Amino acid sequence: MRSPYQEKIEKFWSDNNRMPTYSEMMKLFGFKSKNAVFKVVEKLIEAGMVAKDHLGRLMPTDSFGEVPMLGLV
């Protein structure tokens, strides 16, 4: 199941063709601190949805935007 944070980042990506900054994610998620955004980003990195490039910027991974499969039919 996709998180609401992932859906908001994917929507931002499709609208702007780039990943949001931490400040933009604060507004997207309704957070008051960048530390809260940092924690969400760390969870998305652990899940393999996003990664950081050599400069520390977020970038989508191959599994970004995919709907997870629960099984085969």
C-alpha positions as CSV (number, residue, x, y, z in Angstrom):
1,M,0.0,0.0,0.0
2,R,1.3,3.4,-0.9
3,S,1.6,6.1,1.7
4,P,-0.1,9.5,1.3
5,Y,3.4,11.0,1.4
6,Q,4.5,8.9,-1.6
7,E,1.4,9.9,-3.5
8,K,2.0,13.6,-2.9
9,I,5.6,13.3,-4.0
10,E,4.6,11.4,-7.2
11,K,1.9,14.0,-8.0
12,F,4.6,16.8,-7.5
13,W,6.9,14.8,-9.8
14,S,4.3,14.4,-12.5
15,D,3.3,18.1,-12.4
16,N,6.9,19.5,-12.2
17,N,9.1,16.8,-13.7
18,R,11.4,17.1,-10.7
19,M,11.5,16.1,-7.1
20,P,10.4,18.6,-4.4
21,T,12.8,20.2,-2.1
22,Y,12.5,19.7,1.7
23,S,10.8,23.1,2.0
24,E,8.3,22.2,-0.7
25,M,7.7,18.8,1.0
26,M,7.0,20.7,4.3
27,K,4.1,22.5,2.6
28,L,2.9,19.4,0.7
29,F,2.7,17.3,3.9
30,G,1.6,20.2,6.2
31,F,4.6,19.8,8.5
32,K,6.1,22.6,10.5
33,S,9.7,21.3,10.5
34,K,12.2,20.0,8.0
35,N,13.2,17.3,10.5
36,A,9.7,15.7,10.1
37,V,10.3,15.7,6.3
38,F,13.8,14.2,6.8
39,K,12.2,11.3,8.7
40,V,9.7,10.7,6.0
41,V,12.4,10.8,3.3
42,E,14.5,8.4,5.2
43,K,11.6,5.9,5.3
44,L,11.0,6.4,1.5
45,I,14.8,5.7,0.9
46,E,14.6,2.6,3.1
47,A,11.6,1.4,1.1
48,G,13.5,1.9,-2.1
49,M,11.1,4.5,-3.5
50,V,13.7,7.4,-3.7
51,A,17.4,7.7,-3.5
52,K,20.0,10.5,-3.2
53,D,22.4,11.4,-5.9
54,H,26.1,12.3,-5.3
55,L,25.1,15.9,-4.3
56,G,22.4,14.7,-1.8
57,R,19.5,15.6,-4.0
58,L,16.5,13.3,-4.1
59,M,15.9,11.3,-7.3
60,P,13.3,8.7,-8.1
61,T,14.3,5.0,-8.3
62,D,13.1,2.4,-10.8
63,S,10.2,1.5,-8.4
64,F,9.0,5.1,-8.0
65,G,5.4,5.3,-9.0
66,E,4.8,1.6,-9.2
67,V,1.8,0.1,-7.5
68,P,2.9,-2.9,-5.4
69,M,1.6,-6.3,-6.3
70,L,-0.1,-8.3,-3.6
71,G,-0.1,-11.5,-5.6
72,L,-0.8,-13.1,-8.9
73,V,-4.1,-13.9,-10.5
